[in-house]
Amino acid sequence: MSKERFHLSIHKIDYEGHRLFTPEILIFSTPTEADQYAAAFVMEQIDRKPNSVLTLPTGPTPQKMYEMLVQIHKKQALDMSHISVFNLDEYWPIRRDHPSSYTRYMQDRFISHINIHPSNWHIPDGEASDPYEEAIRYEKRMKQSPPVDLAVVGIGPGTTCHIGFNEKGSPLDSRVRYVSLDEETLRTNRTFFDKPEEIPHGAITQGVATILDARKIILIAKGKRKAWGVHRAFTGPIGPAAPASFLRLHQQVTVVLDQDAGKLLSV
Ligand code: PGA
């Protein structure tokens, strides 16, 4: 496995009184190596602490990571019976069994293949009648749980720079809430729907502050369509104009990239 460590040396000044930290940025030669690293990272967390609380993402990026974790679970019997999972987000409104819902994604790719206790998997309910009340319920559920040990997140494509569905304008203190999706997010994500017109225009997402509450965070990004966002988030000014930039206020962030996603950092 070959990887290079990228050291950031700029923007070390405080953001509105919050201390800034330097994330560990790892650039792997291939997307598969990045996936393997991410899967091993999650596995080590569960090995070290079997009752880990995890925040997990959806979308194309973590797909291979889930495949690898399922394989590890089956081969080496990585016991996941004590973990708890809080998903980052879910569209609203959407049927839970819609082929493009995040509930379905998680069931099909991960949850139904491992031995997590069903009552320990949480995801916002896309079928809730009131998304604002559902956000309050989800936030409460997270607060009742022990703190998240590890949050696995992606970054939005193009210039969205979102984490979860915290679109541009999301403040540092945002918690679980209903949000309207950005035009650019809608343009990209509608391609994941068989009938693009079925994409919901809203979502329930963990907020920036919710994500930063996790003890550790790993961000995975692969491919050219993430290069701008990664560069903006980790070298540009911190603030709601690029919500992923708030990750630099967290002490333990690992950024796992392939060459394409990291290409603007290396030049
Ligand atoms: P992706 O998305 O995994 O679909 O690339 C990540 C995101 O939009 O946050």
Residues whose N, C-alpha, C, O or C-beta is under 5 A from the ligand:
A	BS01	PGA	T58 G59 P60 T61 P62 G154 I155 G156 P157 H162 G164
